């Protein structure tokens, strides 16, 4: 790109040199007022073009600010998949050289190398400053970084361009999309119902040891309110106490690429896992995550804000890059899975592979639950009946918006 620009610039200077030589010869051999006036005008224009190099654009400065917009915007100001950003660039060009307009180019880089380019322009005011506004498309989950901003100016003839950059890099993460779950009857029954032999009771007695701060829940006693945190944040906060025994839940995210025929199905699986993690940890449940792609990742069940942040951070970067199916993945993690946990398998696998995986988890001492990501493809009736005949819970999900109804309303 730079080589092309340099070639065009050399050609333009050669054309100008030819015109200047012709005007000089015209003055020397023809003479007269017309030739003199033409030669003087040409010299003024050449001086203007030469001074463009010192237009001040090379020392441009600016500030970037942005805010979240769109249907996915959250009250806690965290960015989730599907969010858009309104970006504002305030640009200042030093000097006095007249600039007809400034072209602004901005870049947004995703962690996987994907690049989004934005271009806009403004006419500088008498203070040689201006603002540019643009909106990003809906963002996918991942980590994003704004690159340096390039500002370009041209002379009034559009012959030569001069550019400058200012560094205002910013890094932010876009978390998986999360839907709130008010209740979780069918799965929470595992803590004190048919799965009570495998997991700790939900209503485990609290100790007097404070274990941080949590969001205020309707019905909390005044003695539980954390007044210092409430005063600092402006939102009601309650004290979180340690429990004698916390229920343990392990989210197993299947990342076998062959099972996800479309990328949106894997995104649905990731968002489902994020929603379950967010809801469970708000309820003081100890939640862990098993995620196996090119590398096996197991985060043991814990509770607290730090655990939530660690799990969501991992889900921000995961891809469907596993080279083997769910059953072989579980076999590879044999020594790292603890018996006595409630295992929620989020997978698009079906048929014999799903049944074998559930049987293996049951033999291992975990209580399995299958949340099947099917899209338009549902489990065949024989496999559905086989799974439920063994007492395992089965949910089938097509869209993320259906998750509250599926979990809160019972089996799909």
Long-range contacts (C-beta under 8 A, 24 or more apart in sequence): 5-161, 9-160, 12-159, 12-160, 16-46, 16-49, 20-46, 48-155, 49-155, 49-157, 49-159, 49-160, 51-97, 52-97, 52-153, 52-155, 52-160, 52-162, 53-162, 54-95, 54-97, 55-93, 55-95, 55-97, 55-99, 55-153, 55-162, 56-93, 56-94, 56-95, 56-96, 56-97, 56-128, 57-93, 57-99, 57-102, 57-151, 57-152, 57-153, 57-162, 57-163, 57-164, 58-162, 58-163, 58-164, 59-94, 59-95, 59-164, 60-91, 60-92, 60-93, 60-94, 60-151, 60-164, 60-165, 60-166, 61-91, 61-92, 61-94, 61-166, 62-89, 62-90, 62-91, 62-92, 62-149, 62-151, 62-166, 62-168, 63-89, 63-90, 63-168, 64-88, 64-89, 64-90, 64-106, 64-146, 64-149, 64-168, 64-170, 65-90, 66-170, 69-135, 70-138, 72-138, 72-177, 78-175, 79-139, 79-172, 79-173, 79-174, 79-175, 80-141, 80-174, 80-175, 80-176, 80-177, 80-178, 81-138, 81-139, 81-140, 81-141, 81-174, 81-175, 81-176, 81-177, 81-267, 81-271, 82-138, 82-139, 82-177, 83-138, 83-139, 83-174, 84-135, 84-136, 84-137, 84-138, 84-139, 85-135, 85-136, 85-139, 86-133, 86-134, 86-135, 87-118, 87-133, 87-134, 87-135, 87-136, 88-131, 88-132, 88-133, 89-131, 89-132, 89-133, 89-149, 90-129, 90-130, 90-131, 91-122, 91-129, 91-130, 91-131, 91-132, 91-149, 91-151, 91-166, 92-127, 92-128, 92-129, 93-124, 93-128, 93-129, 93-151, 93-153, 94-128, 95-128, 96-128, 98-156, 99-124, 99-128, 99-153, 100-153, 100-154, 100-155, 100-156, 101-153, 101-154, 102-130, 102-151, 102-152, 102-153, 103-151, 103-152, 103-153, 103-154, 104-132, 104-149, 104-150, 104-151, 104-152, 105-149, 105-150, 105-151, 105-152, 106-134, 106-146, 106-147, 106-149, 106-150, 107-146, 107-147, 107-148, 108-136, 108-144, 108-145, 108-146, 108-147, 109-144, 109-145, 109-146, 109-147, 110-140, 110-142, 110-143, 110-144, 111-142, 111-143, 111-144, 111-317, 112-142, 139-174, 140-174, 140-267, 141-174, 141-175, 141-176, 141-177, 141-267, 141-270, 141-315, 141-316, 142-173, 142-174, 142-316, 142-317, 143-171, 143-172, 143-173, 143-174, 143-316, 143-317, 144-171, 144-172, 144-173, 144-174, 145-169, 145-170, 145-171, 146-170, 146-171, 173-313, 173-316, 174-316, 175-274, 175-312, 175-315, 175-316, 176-267, 176-270, 176-271, 176-273, 176-274, 176-312, 176-315, 176-316, 177-267, 177-271, 177-274, 177-400, 178-271, 178-274, 178-275, 178-278, 179-271, 179-275, 179-400, 179-401, 179-403, 179-404, 180-275, 180-278, 180-279, 180-404, 181-275, 181-276, 181-279, 181-403, 181-404, 181-407, 181-408, 182-404, 182-408, 183-408, 184-279, 184-280, 184-283, 184-407, 184-408, 185-407, 185-408, 185-410, 186-393, 186-395, 186-407, 186-408, 186-410, 186-411, 187-342, 187-344, 187-369, 187-393, 187-407, 190-342, 190-367, 190-369, 190-393, 191-247, 191-342, 194-391, 195-342, 195-367, 198-340, 198-341, 198-342, 198-365, 198-366, 198-367, 199-247, 199-248, 199-249, 199-340, 199-341, 199-342, 199-367, 200-245, 200-246, 200-247, 200-248, 201-245, 201-247, 202-247, 204-243, 204-244, 204-245, 204-246, 204-247, 205-243, 205-244, 206-241, 206-242, 206-243, 206-244, 207-241, 207-242, 207-243, 207-244, 208-241, 209-241, 209-242, 210-239, 210-240, 210-241, 210-242, 211-240, 211-241, 211-242, 211-303, 211-304, 212-240, 212-304, 212-305, 213-237, 213-238, 213-239, 213-240, 214-238, 214-239, 214-240, 214-282, 214-284, 215-282, 240-284, 243-284, 246-284, 246-285, 246-286, 246-301, 246-303, 247-285, 247-286, 247-342, 248-285, 248-286, 248-287, 248-288, 248-301, 248-338, 248-340, 248-341, 248-342, 249-280, 249-285, 249-286, 249-287, 249-288, 249-301, 249-341, 249-342, 249-343, 249-344, 250-287, 250-288, 250-289, 250-290, 250-301, 250-337, 250-341, 250-342, 250-343, 250-344, 250-366, 251-276, 251-277, 251-287, 251-288, 251-289, 251-290, 251-311, 251-344, 251-346, 252-290, 252-326, 252-330, 252-343, 252-344, 252-345, 252-346, 252-347, 253-289, 253-290, 253-291, 253-315, 253-318, 253-346, 253-347, 254-322, 254-326, 254-329, 254-345, 254-346, 254-347, 254-348, 254-349, 255-291, 255-292, 255-293, 255-318, 255-319, 255-320, 255-321, 255-322, 256-320, 256-322, 256-323, 256-324, 256-325, 256-326, 256-329, 256-347, 256-349, 257-320, 257-321, 257-322, 257-323, 258-325, 259-325, 259-326, 259-347, 259-348, 259-349, 260-320, 260-348, 260-373, 261-375, 262-375, 263-320, 264-375, 265-348, 265-373, 265-375, 266-319, 266-320, 266-348, 266-373, 268-373, 268-375, 268-397, 268-399, 268-400, 269-346, 269-347, 269-348, 269-373, 270-315, 270-318, 271-400, 272-346, 272-371, 272-373, 272-397, 272-400, 272-403, 273-315, 273-346, 274-311, 274-312, 274-315, 275-400, 275-403, 276-344, 276-346, 277-308, 277-311, 277-312, 277-315, 278-308, 278-312, 281-305, 281-307, 281-308, 287-311, 288-341, 289-314, 289-315, 290-333, 290-337, 291-315, 291-318, 292-322, 292-329, 292-332, 292-333, 293-318, 293-319, 293-320, 293-321, 293-322, 294-321, 294-322, 294-323, 296-329, 296-332, 296-333, 296-336, 298-333, 298-336, 298-337, 300-338, 301-341, 325-349, 325-353, 326-353, 326-354, 326-357, 327-353, 327-356, 327-357, 327-360, 330-357, 330-360, 330-361, 331-360, 334-364, 337-364, 337-366, 339-364, 339-365, 339-366, 340-365, 340-366, 341-366, 341-367, 342-366, 342-367, 342-369, 343-367, 343-368, 343-369, 344-369, 344-371, 345-369, 345-370, 345-371, 346-371, 346-373, 347-371, 347-372, 347-373, 348-372, 348-373, 348-374, 348-375, 350-374, 350-377, 350-379, 350-380, 350-383, 351-379, 351-380, 351-383, 352-383, 354-379, 354-383, 354-387, 355-383, 355-386, 355-387, 358-387, 358-390, 358-392, 359-390, 362-390, 362-392, 368-392, 369-393, 369-394, 369-395, 370-394, 370-395, 371-395, 371-397, 372-396, 372-397, 373-397, 374-398
